[in-house]
């Protein structure tokens, strides 16, 4: 399980230091793709396989399903960390998430998310203002 928040930077070559705890749980090879809310999603191979199986069940006759599958898989890349614990993010993924210097890397249960730090802080500001709605939704879900 992934949890916690870490602050890192991306180097000029597009390499990002992945926190040691996350690297351990991600394994040797993992997958990075476009995420929702303008961040990147990072999945261990096992979780990626589970997600792939779920997406295979979506109806190809649905325009929205086809669009989501394309969005999710077209930008995906299989990655691994180097000996220093860095991963190289493809240019297309860096551009999608506006990753230029300062990053927030967060654990979200079955995946890791990589955010532009300013985008993450803005998102957190918006989310914290709506805590009452979040609390109400948690109660509806029985959490």
Protein Blocks (a to p, Z undefined) as FASTA:
>chain_A
ZZdjddddddfkopacddfklmmmnombdcddddehhiacdddfklmmmmmmmmmmpcfk
lmklmmmmmmmmmmgccddddfkopacddfklmmmnopakbccdddehjaccdddfklmm
mmmmmmmmmmmmmmmmmmmnoZZ
